[in-house]
Amino acid sequence: MEQHGRVGARKVTGNCAHERTERYESMPETGIISAMSEISWTYTSRSLAQTEHIGVQLGTLLQSGDVLCLVGDLGTGKTAFARGVAAGWRSTTAVTSPTFVLIHEHQRDADAMRLQHIDAYRLERLEDAALLGLEDIFASESAVIIEWADRIAPLLPEDRLWIEFALVPEDEQARQLTFSAHGLRGTALLSALRKAFSA
């Protein structure tokens, strides 16, 4: 019979509304505490410039195969964040909303790596998303940013960094960004981002 260890959660609160919630499992046969599927961190941006800046920080950390999933209502800062990611990644072209094109491919001078910027806003069915060749994109060496990723959630790879954007009622300029890491690379990416902001 399969045995399961103790499952729980712990919360770590840092400066400036930074918070991590980590689910963990203590394995009885080894006593090792191993990270489970999700680590999350909340960051409150006080301006559009701050939202773009945290995107820049994340962009400097991107590697081939990384997948960033951006979700949230219109006007919550997803495209500004994506613009920052591309700038930090050193894209040779500026990011604009790809709503009418669906996919924009960006390059950089440093190497042959590509950054794919996908906007799923106008996709009404998963069948439509399948026509975009997402499997090939995820299997490539590209890093990927997806706006409105919740619309194609069943098609996303398990290893990803999920970022939810929300308005802050008491401050019309502020945005709450909640990062949830899934998988080894998603977790490493979020850990590196948190470290950059706590330095």
N, C-alpha and C positions, 0 to 999 in steps of 0.2 A: 504493500500500500504506500502510495506517495505521501510523504510527510511534508508539512509546511511549517516554516518558522513563525516567529512572532512578527506580526505586521503592525506598523504604527506610523506616526508622523511626528516630525519635530519642526519647530518654527524658529528661524533665526532672524532677528531684526537688526538692521544696521542703521547707518545715518541716512538722512534725507529721503525718508519713505522707501528705503530699500528693504525688501523682505524676501526671504526664501522659505518655501515650504518644501521639505524633503520627505518623501515616503521611503521607508526602508524595511528591509526584512532581515531578521537574524536567523541564519541557517543553523539548525541544531547540530548537524554533523561536523561543522567546522567552527562555529562560533563567530564567523565573519559577518559583518554588517555590509550588505551589498545594496547599492543604489537600485531602486526599482524604476518604473517607467517614466516618472516625471519629477523634475525639479523646477520650481517656479520662483520668479523674482519680480517684484513690482517696483516700477520707477515712475515718479511723477514729474513730467516735463512742464515747465512754467511758460514755455513759448514755442513757437514754430521753430525758432533757431535751435533751441535745446533738443527738440525732437529730431531735427536733422543732424545735430551733433552726435547724439547717441547712435544714430545710423552710421555716421562716419566711423565711430569707434568700432562698431561691429564689422563694417566693411574691411577694416585693416586685418581682421582675423579670419576672413573667409578663405576656405580651401575648396579644391575641386570636390564636387559632390555634395556640398552643403546645401540645405534647403531651408529657406526662411518663409514661413507662412504668415501673412499679415491679414488680420480680420478686424472688422469694426465698421461702424456706420460711415456714411459719407461725411467728409469734413473733419475726420478725427486725426488726420496726419499721416495716413499710410503712404501716400506718394512722396511727401516731404521726407519721411523716414527712408524710403527706397532711394530717393535722390542722395541722401547722405551715405547710404551703404555703397552706392556706385562711386561716389567721390572718394570714400575711404579705400575702396578697392582699386582706385586709380583708373577708372573707366576713361577712355578717350572721347566718349560722347556723353552728353547730359541726359539725365532721365526725365522723361515726361510721362504722363499717364498713358498707358498703351490701350486704353479702353476700346478704341476703334480698330486697333491693329491686333490686339490680343497678346502678341509676343514681340518683344524687342530684344535683340541680341546685342550685347556690349562687349567691346574688346579693350585690351590695355596693352601698353608697349612692353611691359616687363616680360611677358611670356605669351603662350598660345591659349591660355585659359580663357573661357568665355563666361559671361554673366548673362543669364536669361531672365528677363523681367516679364512676368506673365500677369495678365489681368483677367480674372474669371467673371467679372461683373455681368457681362452680357451672355454668359453661357446659361441657357435655360434647362439643359438636360446633361446628364453625365455622358450620354452618347455623343453630344457635341464636343465635349472635352476630349474624348477619345480620338477625334479627328485631328487634334493639335499635335499628336505624336508625343504625348507626355512620357510614355514609357521610354522612348528613345532619349528624350531630354534627361530624365532621371538616371538613365544608364550611362550617360555621357560623362565627360570630365568637367562639365560646366557646374558653376554655382548657380542657384536658382532662387529668385524672389517671386512669390506669388501673392498678389493682392486678391482679396475676396476668396481666400483659400478654403473657407468653410463650404463653398459651393461645390468643390470637387474633393471633399475630404476622403471619400472612399478610394480615390485614385492616388492618394499621396503616399510616399514612402514612410515607413515606420520611424526611421531616423530623421528627425527634423526639429527645427526650433519654431515654436508656435508663438506669435506675438499678437496680443489682443489690445486694440486701441479703444479708449473710452473717454467721453467728456467728463470733466470735473464740474459738478453743478455750481459750486461756489466761486468758480474762476473760469470765465469763458475762454481765456487764453490757454488754460492748463489742459493737459491730457494725461491720462493714466495708462501706462504701458505695462502689460502683464506678460512676462516671458515664461513659457513652459517648454522645457526641454524633454525630448523623447529620444531614446537611443544613446549610444556611446558618443557619437560625434556631436549630437545636439547638446548633450550634457557638457562636453568639453568646451564647446563654443560659448555656452552661457556662463560657465565657470570663468573662462578667460575674460568675458565682458565684465562680469562682476568684479573681478580682480582689478581690471583697468580703472573702474570707477571708485574702488576703495583705496587705490594707491595714493 
